[in-house]
Amino acid sequence: MDPGRGNHSALLHGRTISTCGSENNPHRGAARRDLKDHVEASGGSPCAPHHEAVRGRSMPSGTTTSSPDPRCSAEPRGEVSLSALQSHRTPLENLVIRLLLIPCALSWVITVIVATPPAWFRIQDTLERRADVESSPVTTRAADPAAAARKRSGGALVGAGDHLLVRFPDGVDIPYGQGAERSLPGDAYDAWTALVGRLGEVTLVPIIRSIPPERVIELVTVAAERDPGYAVEDPLRWFRVTHGPGEDVEDVAEALRAWGEHVGIPLRVWIQPSPAPGPDTPSDPYWPKQRYLREPIGMHKGVGADAVRGVRGADGSGVRFVDVEKGWFLGHEDFSGARIDWTWGASFAEEGHGTSTLGVVIAQPGMTGCIGITPAATTGLASIYPNGATDLHDYSYEDPIWMGIASIVDAGESGAVLLLELQRRWGPQEAGRYVPIEVEPTVWLAIRTAVALGITVVEAAGSSTRRTVLDEFVDERGRRVLDPLVSGDFRDSGAILVGATDADLSPDTVGTSRGRRVDCFARGIGVPVPGPDPLTGALGRSTYTYYGGSSSAAAIIAGVAVATQGISLARTGEPLTPAALRDLLRDQTPGVHTESAEGIQVDQVGVMPNLAGILAVLEAGGSGKAIPRQGPGR
């Protein structure tokens, strides 16, 4: 295309144009040649008044501008309307010009569509790569601005809720109790006293206080007898270190490492971040239908709970369900008649979160609200805040899990399901990245013990404000503990890890962590539940809301697990083992599961179980097709 012609056509696209000649010039051919010559002389670009016209700001008649083109610098400018200029052309010329506008416009649109996304994705990829590096646990402590703030402020408020944990080596004889440091050998205790002289009060506190040490030893012994592959470190070697409120937790950690090297007692030192928000919080207005309970047919993409209603055991009869939360409200109308027979700890925070989780699993039918997946399950509740907790820093991730384990074993209950509605921050707070709570080594020990004792553990993968791939997570030792393909690093707790998707089975619009370790997914947006009123935030007897993220997804999968165990108990008198149940829920056989929008390998959130398909497998005498995991699995 003639460059002058192309720019000329573009100029004619406006309502008015500025020309380098008089408005009443009768020589239309000369005027066109004059404009064409001007465009060519300016390198294919019109002069300044033409730019103004293209932007919709026509230059007033008689205005002058500075330009290297003499026709644009000395002669007065006039305005010519498009209709006036067209009147000087033949109809054929007008038609040709209009036809020339079409490919020019299409070319511009195609250029924008093709060129812009790659540029945006390159920028986005660069930002994400930079964020990944900055938030890696190996480098977080050096790059974390909060840590720098603590250093500058002398260890004041920022990060004050972080816990400092240490593990003593097996060869050190130390009792499991408050003030255990007093039993250290002479030289070691003298060095500890010197440490206290520098840092103030530094005391060892057991991390497991909900049950006595003797009971922990019994549970670990039984776990080893029941599961030949159970070989874990002694949980009674871990202590929490309390220190003065004015001391920076990282400074104390470094001092303890130095103490251990000095006295020949190498400590494993672990900084445990203070509790993150629940994997998601109730949001959105109330009230759509509970479509996540339908079979995955047509527009209804759910877990098939409605399809098995009426099947013996599918309502959770005879199955123990334990939910670990921060708080709950049991006065809601949907829990009237629910089989909740024990609670442990204080309902201290995020009561709406726990209420919504319970609603997904055990909301009672026949009320005005929702219907839980397994309303007949017997339920126990445990909080990370012990009774008498005075602030949010007085928490324990481990205590409620061990309490749940002990209560289930003591009651002789088979097929129990333990749900962990907790997550752990990965990197700086502002990064918005969360991972499963099992990356805490002490929590991993508790989960692994529960699984060895026959308790199925369902765990949220974590809700992240950006794409978070668990395969990339590394612990303080530089190990990729959540990547099944790294055989020397991977540590399989045995829990069922749950991600989330939207109603169209896509995880991209839901804040969810993902990776090869994730077993299952479920609905993570628009799940109607009992919870705080979305307008007022009030939590009452008849308030409802929407639930989402990996919180709602984990609750749904927990309900599916309870229903599956109930059906198995009713049919055979025996529950599935945690390993068999996990394999069944992540089974990739068509009909037993539902794939995510882009498939297992792309979305990396596993599959969505279908209770109708699971029932067919159980009726056929199967218990799920085992899917091999690479790595040691222990």
WOBEL-V133691 format. One record per residue. D_FIRST is the distance of its C-alpha to the first C-alpha in Angstrom with 1 decimal. Layout:
d_first:D_FIRST
d_first:D_FIRST
//
This chain:
d_first:0.0
d_first:3.8
d_first:6.1
d_first:8.6
d_first:7.2
d_first:6.6
d_first:10.1
d_first:11.4
d_first:10.9
d_first:12.6
d_first:15.3
d_first:16.1
d_first:17.0
d_first:20.3
d_first:23.4
d_first:23.4
d_first:21.3
d_first:22.7
d_first:21.6
d_first:22.8
d_first:24.6
d_first:27.5
d_first:27.4
d_first:29.0
d_first:27.0
d_first:27.3
d_first:24.6
d_first:21.6
d_first:19.5
d_first:20.7
d_first:20.1
d_first:16.4
d_first:16.1
d_first:18.4
d_first:16.3
d_first:13.1
d_first:15.4
d_first:16.9
d_first:13.9
d_first:13.0
d_first:16.7
d_first:17.1
d_first:14.7
d_first:11.8
d_first:14.5
d_first:16.4
d_first:20.1
d_first:22.9
d_first:23.5
d_first:19.9
d_first:20.7
d_first:23.9
d_first:22.4
d_first:20.0
d_first:23.3
d_first:25.0
d_first:27.1
d_first:26.4
d_first:28.0
d_first:31.0
d_first:31.1
d_first:32.4
d_first:31.6
d_first:30.8
d_first:29.2
d_first:29.2
d_first:26.0
d_first:25.4
d_first:23.4
d_first:26.3
d_first:24.7
d_first:24.7
d_first:28.2
d_first:30.5
d_first:29.3
d_first:30.2
d_first:27.6
d_first:27.8
d_first:26.5
d_first:24.9
d_first:24.9
d_first:22.0
d_first:24.3
d_first:25.2
d_first:21.8
d_first:21.0
d_first:24.2
d_first:23.0
d_first:20.2
d_first:20.9
d_first:20.9
d_first:18.2
d_first:15.8
d_first:16.8
d_first:16.4
d_first:12.8
d_first:12.0
d_first:14.1
d_first:12.6
d_first:9.1
d_first:11.3
d_first:12.8
d_first:10.3
d_first:9.6
d_first:13.4
d_first:14.1
d_first:12.1
d_first:14.2
d_first:17.3
d_first:17.1
d_first:16.7
d_first:19.8
d_first:21.8
d_first:21.3
d_first:21.6
d_first:24.3
d_first:27.2
d_first:27.5
d_first:27.7
d_first:30.3
d_first:32.2
d_first:32.3
d_first:33.7
d_first:36.2
d_first:37.3
d_first:38.0
d_first:40.0
d_first:42.0
d_first:42.7
d_first:44.0
d_first:46.1
d_first:47.5
d_first:48.7
d_first:50.2
d_first:52.0
d_first:53.4
d_first:57.2
d_first:57.7
d_first:56.0
d_first:56.5
d_first:59.7
d_first:58.1
d_first:54.9
d_first:56.3
d_first:56.2
d_first:59.1
d_first:61.2
d_first:60.4
d_first:61.4
d_first:64.7
d_first:65.4
d_first:64.8
d_first:66.9
d_first:69.8
d_first:69.1
d_first:69.3
d_first:67.8
d_first:64.4
d_first:65.1
d_first:68.7
d_first:68.8
d_first:67.8
d_first:70.6
d_first:71.7
d_first:73.0
d_first:74.9
d_first:76.2
d_first:79.4
d_first:79.8
d_first:82.2
d_first:85.0
d_first:85.6
d_first:88.3
d_first:87.3
d_first:88.3
d_first:85.8
d_first:86.7
d_first:86.2
d_first:86.9
d_first:86.9
d_first:86.2
d_first:90.0
d_first:90.7
d_first:88.8
d_first:90.9
d_first:92.5
d_first:90.1
d_first:87.1
d_first:88.6
d_first:89.5
d_first:85.9
d_first:84.8
d_first:87.1
d_first:85.6
d_first:82.2
d_first:83.5
d_first:84.9
d_first:81.4
d_first:79.3
d_first:81.9
d_first:82.7
d_first:81.0
d_first:82.4
d_first:81.7
d_first:81.3
d_first:81.0
d_first:77.7
d_first:79.5
d_first:82.0
d_first:81.8
d_first:84.1
d_first:86.7
d_first:86.1
d_first:88.5
d_first:86.5
d_first:83.3
d_first:85.2
d_first:86.4
d_first:82.9
d_first:81.5
d_first:84.4
d_first:83.9
d_first:80.2
d_first:80.9
d_first:83.4
d_first:81.0
d_first:77.9
d_first:78.5
d_first:75.0
d_first:75.9
d_first:76.3
d_first:75.3
d_first:76.5
d_first:79.4
d_first:78.0
d_first:81.1
d_first:80.0
d_first:77.3
d_first:78.2
d_first:76.5
d_first:77.2
d_first:77.9
d_first:77.7
d_first:77.9
d_first:75.3
d_first:74.5
d_first:73.6
d_first:70.1
d_first:69.9
d_first:68.0
d_first:70.7
d_first:73.4
d_first:71.6
d_first:71.4
d_first:75.0
d_first:76.1
d_first:74.2
d_first:76.0
d_first:79.3
d_first:78.9
d_first:78.2
d_first:81.2
d_first:83.7
d_first:82.3
d_first:81.2
d_first:77.4
d_first:75.9
d_first:72.8
d_first:71.3
d_first:68.8
d_first:67.3
d_first:66.9
d_first:64.5
d_first:65.9
d_first:65.0
d_first:61.4
d_first:60.5
d_first:61.0
d_first:58.2
d_first:56.9
d_first:58.5
d_first:58.7
d_first:55.9
d_first:54.2
d_first:56.1
d_first:58.6
d_first:58.7
d_first:56.8
d_first:58.5
d_first:59.4
d_first:56.9
d_first:57.1
d_first:60.5
d_first:59.1
d_first:58.3
d_first:54.8
d_first:53.9
d_first:50.9
d_first:50.1
d_first:53.4
d_first:52.9
d_first:56.3
d_first:59.2
d_first:61.2
d_first:64.2
d_first:64.7
d_first:65.0
d_first:68.1
d_first:69.9
d_first:73.4
d_first:73.4
d_first:76.5
d_first:75.7
d_first:72.0
d_first:72.9
d_first:74.0
d_first:77.7
d_first:79.7
d_first:76.8
d_first:76.8
d_first:73.6
d_first:73.5
d_first:70.7
d_first:70.3
d_first:68.8
d_first:69.3
d_first:70.8
d_first:71.1
d_first:72.6
d_first:75.1
d_first:76.0
d_first:73.0
d_first:73.9
d_first:71.9
d_first:74.4
d_first:77.5
d_first:79.4
d_first:77.3
d_first:79.2
d_first:78.7
d_first:81.9
d_first:81.3
d_first:79.2
d_first:79.3
d_first:78.1
d_first:77.0
d_first:74.2
d_first:72.9
d_first:69.2
d_first:66.2
d_first:68.6
d_first:65.8
d_first:64.2
d_first:67.4
d_first:68.0
d_first:64.6
d_first:65.1
d_first:68.5
d_first:67.1
d_first:64.7
d_first:67.6
d_first:70.8
d_first:70.1
d_first:72.9
d_first:72.3
d_first:73.9
d_first:72.9
d_first:70.4
d_first:67.7
d_first:66.2
d_first:67.6
d_first:67.8
d_first:67.0
d_first:70.6
d_first:72.8
d_first:76.0
d_first:75.4
d_first:78.0
d_first:76.3
d_first:77.0
d_first:75.1
d_first:74.9
d_first:73.4
d_first:72.3
d_first:74.5
d_first:78.2
d_first:80.8
d_first:81.5
d_first:78.1
d_first:77.8
d_first:74.2
d_first:70.9
d_first:71.6
d_first:74.7
d_first:72.9
d_first:73.3
d_first:70.8
d_first:73.5
d_first:76.5
d_first:75.2
d_first:74.1
d_first:77.5
d_first:79.2
d_first:77.3
d_first:78.1
d_first:81.8
d_first:82.1
d_first:80.6
d_first:82.8
d_first:85.9
d_first:85.5
d_first:85.0
d_first:81.8
d_first:79.7
d_first:76.0
d_first:75.3
d_first:71.7
d_first:71.0
d_first:67.8
d_first:66.4
d_first:64.3
d_first:63.7
d_first:60.9
d_first:60.6
d_first:58.2
d_first:56.1
d_first:55.3
d_first:55.1
d_first:55.7
d_first:52.3
d_first:50.5
d_first:51.5
d_first:52.2
d_first:55.2
d_first:56.9
d_first:59.9
d_first:63.3
d_first:64.6
d_first:63.0
d_first:66.1
d_first:68.6
d_first:71.5
d_first:69.7
d_first:68.7
d_first:72.4
d_first:73.4
d_first:70.7
d_first:71.6
d_first:75.3
d_first:74.6
d_first:72.8
d_first:75.6
d_first:78.0
d_first:76.2
d_first:74.3
d_first:70.7
d_first:68.5
d_first:65.2
d_first:63.1
d_first:59.9
d_first:57.1
d_first:56.2
d_first:53.7
d_first:50.9
d_first:48.3
d_first:45.9
d_first:45.5
d_first:48.7
d_first:49.4
d_first:53.1
d_first:52.7
d_first:51.8
d_first:54.9
d_first:57.4
d_first:60.9
d_first:62.9
d_first:63.7
d_first:60.1
d_first:60.5
d_first:57.9
d_first:60.6
d_first:58.3
d_first:56.3
d_first:58.1
d_first:56.4
d_first:58.0
d_first:61.5
d_first:63.2
d_first:62.0
d_first:61.7
d_first:64.6
d_first:64.8
d_first:66.9
d_first:67.1
d_first:65.6
d_first:63.1
d_first:60.0
d_first:57.8
d_first:54.2
d_first:52.5
d_first:49.6
d_first:48.4
d_first:49.1
d_first:46.3
d_first:47.9
d_first:45.2
d_first:46.6
d_first:43.3
d_first:44.1
d_first:47.7
d_first:49.1
d_first:50.8
d_first:51.5
d_first:50.9
d_first:51.6
d_first:53.3
d_first:56.6
d_first:55.8
d_first:57.8
d_first:56.9
d_first:54.9
d_first:55.4
d_first:54.1
d_first:53.2
d_first:52.1
d_first:53.7
d_first:57.2
d_first:59.7
d_first:62.9
d_first:65.8
d_first:64.9
d_first:64.4
d_first:63.3
d_first:59.5
d_first:60.0
d_first:63.2
d_first:63.4
d_first:67.0
d_first:68.5
d_first:71.2
d_first:72.9
d_first:70.3
d_first:67.0
d_first:64.0
d_first:60.5
d_first:57.6
d_first:57.8
d_first:55.2
d_first:54.1
d_first:56.1
d_first:59.2
d_first:58.9
d_first:57.6
d_first:60.6
d_first:63.0
d_first:61.6
d_first:62.0
d_first:65.5
d_first:66.4
d_first:65.2
d_first:67.3
d_first:70.4
d_first:69.9
d_first:69.6
d_first:72.8
d_first:74.6
d_first:73.8
d_first:74.9
d_first:78.1
d_first:78.9
d_first:78.3
d_first:79.9
d_first:81.8
d_first:79.7
d_first:76.4
d_first:73.6
d_first:73.5
d_first:70.8
d_first:69.1
d_first:69.3
d_first:68.0
d_first:65.0
d_first:64.2
d_first:64.5
d_first:62.3
d_first:59.5
d_first:59.9
d_first:56.6
d_first:58.0
d_first:55.9
d_first:57.9
d_first:59.9
d_first:56.9
d_first:53.5
d_first:50.5
d_first:48.2
d_first:44.7
d_first:43.1
d_first:46.3
d_first:49.0
d_first:47.2
d_first:44.2
d_first:45.9
d_first:49.2
d_first:51.5
d_first:53.5
d_first:54.3
d_first:55.7
d_first:59.2
d_first:60.1
d_first:63.8
d_first:63.8
d_first:62.7
d_first:65.1
d_first:68.0
d_first:67.3
d_first:67.4
d_first:70.7
d_first:72.2
d_first:71.4
d_first:73.4
d_first:70.6
d_first:69.8
d_first:66.2
d_first:64.4
d_first:64.6
d_first:61.3
d_first:62.0
d_first:61.1
d_first:60.4
d_first:62.5
d_first:66.2
d_first:66.0
d_first:68.8
//
